[in-house]
Amino acid sequence: MVGSRRKGVAMRAKYLGSGEGKQPKEISQLLGSIIEKAAVGVDVRHGQLVNDWLTVAPPDWAAFGTPVGVRDKTLLVEVSDGSAASLLKYQIGELKRAIEDRFGGDLVRSVKVRVRQA
């Protein structure tokens, strides 16, 4: 029966490898190695910073800013208008200290504030 499973037998997808031997490999093994290679250099603390923003960021930053993410050690924060951007730009040092206290000094070196596009 094509497409059916035998009772108690787990079906595993296979991929025919390249080379002379061409031995089948489990796709899950191949995907695992691809994912590991793609994740090289990814710092999970970036996601933690975004997720924990309200508890990490000083009050004005938490109230007016929304973290977009971190790239090349630069944190991008969006705000709703120019007055919020002006206020927060004078408080970048305070934000960097809060991030350093929580995650260490090597996570964020600079902060960019941009006004959210409507």
ChimeraX commands (.cxc) that place a marker at each C-alpha (Angstrom):
marker #1 position 0.00,0.00,0.00 radius 0.5
marker #1 position 1.55,3.26,-1.12 radius 0.5
marker #1 position 1.45,6.08,1.45 radius 0.5
marker #1 position 0.39,3.89,4.37 radius 0.5
marker #1 position 2.26,2.99,7.54 radius 0.5
marker #1 position 2.71,-0.41,8.95 radius 0.5
marker #1 position 1.49,-0.61,12.51 radius 0.5
marker #1 position 4.30,0.15,14.97 radius 0.5
marker #1 position 6.85,1.08,12.31 radius 0.5
marker #1 position 8.01,4.68,12.20 radius 0.5
marker #1 position 8.61,6.01,8.73 radius 0.5
marker #1 position 11.62,8.27,8.33 radius 0.5
marker #1 position 12.24,10.47,5.32 radius 0.5
marker #1 position 15.54,9.71,3.61 radius 0.5
marker #1 position 17.72,11.68,1.23 radius 0.5
marker #1 position 20.14,9.97,-1.11 radius 0.5
marker #1 position 23.52,11.49,-0.36 radius 0.5
marker #1 position 26.00,12.49,-3.02 radius 0.5
marker #1 position 29.22,10.67,-3.78 radius 0.5
marker #1 position 30.16,7.18,-4.83 radius 0.5
marker #1 position 28.47,5.39,-1.94 radius 0.5
marker #1 position 25.26,7.42,-2.12 radius 0.5
marker #1 position 24.05,6.19,1.23 radius 0.5
marker #1 position 20.65,7.47,2.34 radius 0.5
marker #1 position 20.68,9.96,5.21 radius 0.5
marker #1 position 17.81,11.00,7.40 radius 0.5
marker #1 position 16.49,14.42,6.41 radius 0.5
marker #1 position 16.35,15.40,10.09 radius 0.5
marker #1 position 20.15,14.98,10.25 radius 0.5
marker #1 position 20.62,17.18,7.21 radius 0.5
marker #1 position 18.26,19.86,8.51 radius 0.5
marker #1 position 19.96,19.82,11.90 radius 0.5
marker #1 position 23.35,20.51,10.36 radius 0.5
marker #1 position 21.92,23.29,8.16 radius 0.5
marker #1 position 20.21,24.94,11.14 radius 0.5
marker #1 position 23.38,24.73,13.23 radius 0.5
marker #1 position 25.41,26.40,10.48 radius 0.5
marker #1 position 22.80,29.12,9.98 radius 0.5
marker #1 position 22.71,29.91,13.72 radius 0.5
marker #1 position 26.44,30.59,13.95 radius 0.5
marker #1 position 26.93,34.09,15.32 radius 0.5
marker #1 position 23.34,34.46,16.53 radius 0.5
marker #1 position 23.13,35.80,20.07 radius 0.5
marker #1 position 19.97,34.62,21.82 radius 0.5
marker #1 position 20.23,37.59,24.18 radius 0.5
marker #1 position 18.93,39.79,21.34 radius 0.5
marker #1 position 15.61,37.98,21.50 radius 0.5
marker #1 position 15.63,38.11,25.28 radius 0.5
marker #1 position 16.16,41.87,25.18 radius 0.5
marker #1 position 13.19,42.34,22.85 radius 0.5
marker #1 position 10.97,39.94,24.82 radius 0.5
marker #1 position 11.90,41.39,28.23 radius 0.5
marker #1 position 11.89,45.03,27.07 radius 0.5
marker #1 position 9.39,46.27,29.65 radius 0.5
marker #1 position 11.47,44.92,32.54 radius 0.5
marker #1 position 14.89,45.82,31.09 radius 0.5
marker #1 position 14.30,49.31,29.69 radius 0.5
marker #1 position 14.18,52.42,31.89 radius 0.5
marker #1 position 10.63,53.83,32.33 radius 0.5
marker #1 position 10.65,56.38,29.47 radius 0.5
marker #1 position 12.10,53.82,27.06 radius 0.5
marker #1 position 9.52,51.22,28.07 radius 0.5
marker #1 position 6.68,53.74,27.73 radius 0.5
marker #1 position 7.62,55.31,24.40 radius 0.5
marker #1 position 9.92,52.88,22.59 radius 0.5
marker #1 position 9.46,49.52,20.92 radius 0.5
marker #1 position 12.59,47.49,20.22 radius 0.5
marker #1 position 12.86,46.24,16.67 radius 0.5
marker #1 position 16.04,44.20,17.08 radius 0.5
marker #1 position 19.82,44.23,17.30 radius 0.5
marker #1 position 22.16,44.15,14.31 radius 0.5
marker #1 position 25.92,44.56,14.50 radius 0.5
marker #1 position 25.57,45.48,18.19 radius 0.5
marker #1 position 23.21,48.38,17.32 radius 0.5
marker #1 position 19.78,48.33,18.95 radius 0.5
marker #1 position 17.00,49.81,16.82 radius 0.5
marker #1 position 14.07,51.28,18.75 radius 0.5
marker #1 position 10.93,52.67,17.13 radius 0.5
marker #1 position 8.85,55.49,18.60 radius 0.5
marker #1 position 5.51,56.96,17.59 radius 0.5
marker #1 position 6.59,60.57,17.00 radius 0.5
marker #1 position 9.46,63.04,16.88 radius 0.5
marker #1 position 8.96,64.36,20.41 radius 0.5
marker #1 position 9.38,60.86,21.86 radius 0.5
marker #1 position 12.49,60.40,19.72 radius 0.5
marker #1 position 13.96,63.67,21.01 radius 0.5
marker #1 position 13.25,62.72,24.62 radius 0.5
marker #1 position 14.80,59.27,24.32 radius 0.5
marker #1 position 17.91,60.38,22.43 radius 0.5
marker #1 position 19.01,62.22,25.57 radius 0.5
marker #1 position 18.58,59.01,27.58 radius 0.5
marker #1 position 20.56,56.58,25.44 radius 0.5
marker #1 position 23.30,56.26,28.07 radius 0.5
marker #1 position 20.75,55.23,30.69 radius 0.5
marker #1 position 19.33,52.56,28.36 radius 0.5
marker #1 position 22.78,51.19,27.52 radius 0.5
marker #1 position 23.62,50.94,31.25 radius 0.5
marker #1 position 20.37,49.05,31.91 radius 0.5
marker #1 position 21.11,46.61,29.09 radius 0.5
marker #1 position 24.69,46.19,30.29 radius 0.5
marker #1 position 23.50,45.48,33.85 radius 0.5
marker #1 position 21.14,42.78,32.59 radius 0.5
marker #1 position 23.05,41.20,29.68 radius 0.5
marker #1 position 26.66,42.36,29.91 radius 0.5
marker #1 position 28.53,45.08,28.09 radius 0.5
marker #1 position 29.07,43.25,24.81 radius 0.5
marker #1 position 25.43,43.04,23.65 radius 0.5
marker #1 position 24.67,46.62,22.53 radius 0.5
marker #1 position 27.23,49.29,21.65 radius 0.5
marker #1 position 24.90,51.86,20.10 radius 0.5
marker #1 position 21.20,52.71,19.93 radius 0.5
marker #1 position 19.29,54.14,16.97 radius 0.5
marker #1 position 15.87,55.71,17.46 radius 0.5
marker #1 position 13.53,56.04,14.49 radius 0.5
marker #1 position 10.02,57.36,14.15 radius 0.5
marker #1 position 7.55,54.64,13.18 radius 0.5
marker #1 position 6.12,55.08,9.70 radius 0.5
marker #1 position 2.32,55.39,9.62 radius 0.5
marker link #1:1,2 radius 0.2
marker link #1:2,3 radius 0.2
marker link #1:3,4 radius 0.2
marker link #1:4,5 radius 0.2
marker link #1:5,6 radius 0.2
marker link #1:6,7 radius 0.2
marker link #1:7,8 radius 0.2
marker link #1:8,9 radius 0.2
marker link #1:9,10 radius 0.2
marker link #1:10,11 radius 0.2
marker link #1:11,12 radius 0.2
marker link #1:12,13 radius 0.2
marker link #1:13,14 radius 0.2
marker link #1:14,15 radius 0.2
marker link #1:15,16 radius 0.2
marker link #1:16,17 radius 0.2
marker link #1:17,18 radius 0.2
marker link #1:18,19 radius 0.2
marker link #1:19,20 radius 0.2
marker link #1:20,21 radius 0.2
marker link #1:21,22 radius 0.2
marker link #1:22,23 radius 0.2
marker link #1:23,24 radius 0.2
marker link #1:24,25 radius 0.2
marker link #1:25,26 radius 0.2
marker link #1:26,27 radius 0.2
marker link #1:27,28 radius 0.2
marker link #1:28,29 radius 0.2
marker link #1:29,30 radius 0.2
marker link #1:30,31 radius 0.2
marker link #1:31,32 radius 0.2
marker link #1:32,33 radius 0.2
marker link #1:33,34 radius 0.2
marker link #1:34,35 radius 0.2
marker link #1:35,36 radius 0.2
marker link #1:36,37 radius 0.2
marker link #1:37,38 radius 0.2
marker link #1:38,39 radius 0.2
marker link #1:39,40 radius 0.2
marker link #1:40,41 radius 0.2
marker link #1:41,42 radius 0.2
marker link #1:42,43 radius 0.2
marker link #1:43,44 radius 0.2
marker link #1:44,45 radius 0.2
marker link #1:45,46 radius 0.2
marker link #1:46,47 radius 0.2
marker link #1:47,48 radius 0.2
marker link #1:48,49 radius 0.2
marker link #1:49,50 radius 0.2
marker link #1:50,51 radius 0.2
marker link #1:51,52 radius 0.2
marker link #1:52,53 radius 0.2
marker link #1:53,54 radius 0.2
marker link #1:54,55 radius 0.2
marker link #1:55,56 radius 0.2
marker link #1:56,57 radius 0.2
marker link #1:57,58 radius 0.2
marker link #1:58,59 radius 0.2
marker link #1:59,60 radius 0.2
marker link #1:60,61 radius 0.2
marker link #1:61,62 radius 0.2
marker link #1:62,63 radius 0.2
marker link #1:63,64 radius 0.2
marker link #1:64,65 radius 0.2
marker link #1:65,66 radius 0.2
marker link #1:66,67 radius 0.2
marker link #1:67,68 radius 0.2
marker link #1:68,69 radius 0.2
marker link #1:69,70 radius 0.2
marker link #1:70,71 radius 0.2
marker link #1:71,72 radius 0.2
marker link #1:72,73 radius 0.2
marker link #1:73,74 radius 0.2
marker link #1:74,75 radius 0.2
marker link #1:75,76 radius 0.2
marker link #1:76,77 radius 0.2
marker link #1:77,78 radius 0.2
marker link #1:78,79 radius 0.2
marker link #1:79,80 radius 0.2
marker link #1:80,81 radius 0.2
marker link #1:81,82 radius 0.2
marker link #1:82,83 radius 0.2
marker link #1:83,84 radius 0.2
marker link #1:84,85 radius 0.2
marker link #1:85,86 radius 0.2
marker link #1:86,87 radius 0.2
marker link #1:87,88 radius 0.2
marker link #1:88,89 radius 0.2
marker link #1:89,90 radius 0.2
marker link #1:90,91 radius 0.2
marker link #1:91,92 radius 0.2
marker link #1:92,93 radius 0.2
marker link #1:93,94 radius 0.2
marker link #1:94,95 radius 0.2
marker link #1:95,96 radius 0.2
marker link #1:96,97 radius 0.2
marker link #1:97,98 radius 0.2
marker link #1:98,99 radius 0.2
marker link #1:99,100 radius 0.2
marker link #1:100,101 radius 0.2
marker link #1:101,102 radius 0.2
marker link #1:102,103 radius 0.2
marker link #1:103,104 radius 0.2
marker link #1:104,105 radius 0.2
marker link #1:105,106 radius 0.2
marker link #1:106,107 radius 0.2
marker link #1:107,108 radius 0.2
marker link #1:108,109 radius 0.2
marker link #1:109,110 radius 0.2
marker link #1:110,111 radius 0.2
marker link #1:111,112 radius 0.2
marker link #1:112,113 radius 0.2
marker link #1:113,114 radius 0.2
marker link #1:114,115 radius 0.2
marker link #1:115,116 radius 0.2
marker link #1:116,117 radius 0.2
marker link #1:117,118 radius 0.2
view
